[in-house]
Amino acid sequence: MHRRGFIGSLAAASLSAAPLPAIDATALQHELTALSVFGRPPGGTFQSGVSRIGYSDADIAARKFITGLMDAAGAQVRVDAAGNIFAHRPGLDPSLPPVLFGSHIDSVPNGGNFDGDLGSLASLQILRLLQENRHLTRRPLTAVIWACEEATFAGASLNGSRAAAGRLLPGELNHVSGGLVKAEAIRRIGGDPSRLENALIQPGSYHAYLELHIEQGGTLARDSVPIGVVDGIVAIDRYEAIVTGLANHAGTTPMADRQDALLAAAELALAVRETVTGEAGAQVGTVGHMEVSPNAANVIPGQVRMSIELRDLSSAKLERLMEKIRSRATAIAAESKTTIQLTKMAHNASATAAPEIQRFIEAAAAKLRLNTRHLPSGAGHDAQMLATLMPMGMIFVPSARGISHSPKELTSWQDCANGANVMLQTVLQLAR
């Protein structure tokens, strides 16, 4: 028998042995609670949420906790040049590309304890379960914790996975946030910004990528569906709008003579909402940041800087919506005697999930007698960077009341375990 055939028979024997026990909800709860300590507000509890900002002291302490769990699971641990943490478990056939799966553990300021954390710790639970049951897969397995997924460093998100995909911007290592240069921030977590080329994942290095995540929306919880099969991750276009009027005395300038930048900006914000809701679809638009100058009670606002963010699976739709917003901005500027400058600041392309991985997720959920629903991801995830390198799939579990990026973020422990076990079964299928 040829070596590959022999190894294949060994893999089949291993996979057909006694079934693995399920990932336990209590064990997952214990580890998520233990992780929540890092970045918890003083005197707070699990329900108080967490501020575990990427590259911060809390992040560094949490990463040490995570690598301890990886070691305990018998994995081979390494940190790449971008600060991403990898935990590798050999397979029966080392010549095969590994299955990659994981998430992130950093948070937004005053965030919750499920966003990123669930997928990360479920991945480590999979390694632990396989280790304890001496269960070998044909393909090697690699769990990953991506560095600084949230947009907490100079507004840039997906920092570790973008480095792995070769998508960092020119000069990005010199960006400064909170007085810290990005290159130094990467060093703080054990990376090496002078050798970022070593963090690049070459096409073919991995078989596929899988990520478990809370939905961060209310669809699954509203309809009592335990498992979401993600069709894709939306494209995101971010713009800066600078509305310039004339700062003038609030008491002596007649209403008809004013060039009020804030009123024009408010009309532009309404125009974004009206444009986005003016046609059918799942597209969303948000004005989430606004800076008013001079920002004084007795001065007519002279300038406003504001963000406009559009999201949809179709990049073409986002371009079409933005053209309508530009047209409205021109009319608003003329009516308000202001100028409005719109500049595109960022574009994250949409990422489509691989149909084969979707079928594996559906089969895993059916095996566990869990209903599924297909849906898009309205939030960005590291998976969209990995989709540029390999087949990608995502599993969603319900978010209570659709709340995320908040201490009130909540997913039941049973839903957490359901997602972890669907992930386990999907990984096993991918690793055959």
QUISUL-V141578 format. One record per backbone hydrogen bond with DSSP energy under -0.5 kcal/mol. CO is the residue of the C=O (numbers start at 0). NH is the residue of the N-H. Records with the same first field share a line. If there is no record, write none. Layout:
# QUISUL-V141578
CO=NH ; NH
This chain:
# QUISUL-V141578
1=5
2=6
3=7
4=8
5=9
6=10
7=11
8=12
9=13
10=14
11=15
13=16
23=27
24=28
25=29
26=30
27=31
28=32
29=33
30=34
31=35
33=36
34=37
36=38 ; 39
38=50
40=43
44=47
45=48
49=110
50=52
51=106
52=55 ; 58
55=59
56=60
57=61
58=62
59=63
60=64
61=65
62=66
63=67
64=68
65=69
66=70
67=71
68=72
69=74
70=73
74=76
75=87
77=85
79=82
80=191
83=79
84=144
85=77
86=142
87=75
88=140
91=93
92=95
97=206 ; 207
98=141
99=209
100=143
102=145
107=110
110=49
113=117
114=116
115=119
116=120
117=121
118=122
119=123
120=124
121=125
122=126
123=127
124=128
125=129
126=130
127=131
128=132
129=134
130=133
133=135
136=91
137=92
139=98
140=88
141=100
142=86
143=102 ; 145
144=84
145=104
146=159
147=158
148=157
149=151
151=153
152=155
155=152
157=161
158=162
159=163
160=164
161=166
162=165
163=200
168=171
170=173
171=174
172=182
174=181
176=179
179=176
180=184
181=185
182=186
183=187
184=188
185=188 ; 190
186=189
191=194
192=195
194=197
195=198
196=199
199=201
201=204
204=97
206=390
207=99
208=392
209=101
210=394
212=396
216=398
217=221
218=222
219=224
220=223
223=225
226=372
227=229 ; 395
228=374
230=352
231=376
232=350
234=311
235=347
236=309
237=344 ; 345
238=307
239=342
240=242 ; 305
241=243 ; 340
242=244 ; 303
243=338
247=299
248=252
251=253
253=256
254=257
258=245 ; 260
259=263
260=264
261=265
262=266
263=267
264=268
265=269
266=270
267=271
268=272
269=273
270=274
271=275
272=276
274=277
275=278
283=310
285=287 ; 308
288=306
290=304
292=301 ; 302
295=298
297=249
299=247
300=260
301=244
302=292
303=242
304=290
305=240
307=238
308=285
309=236
310=283
311=234
312=314
313=317
314=318
315=319
316=320
317=321
318=322
319=323
320=324
321=325
322=326
323=327
324=328
325=329
326=330
327=331
328=332
329=333
330=334
331=335
332=336 ; 337
338=243
339=341
340=241 ; 342
342=239
345=237
346=348
347=235
350=232
353=357
354=358
355=359
356=360
357=361
358=362
359=363
360=364
361=365
362=366
363=367
364=369
365=368
370=226
372=228
374=230
375=377
376=233
380=383
381=384 ; 385
382=386
384=387
385=388 ; 389
388=203
390=208
391=353
392=210
393=229
394=212
395=227
396=214
397=399
398=401
399=402
402=409
405=408
409=399
411=415
412=416
413=417
414=418
415=419
416=420
417=421
418=422
419=423
420=424
421=425
422=426
423=427
424=428
425=429
426=430
428=431
430=138
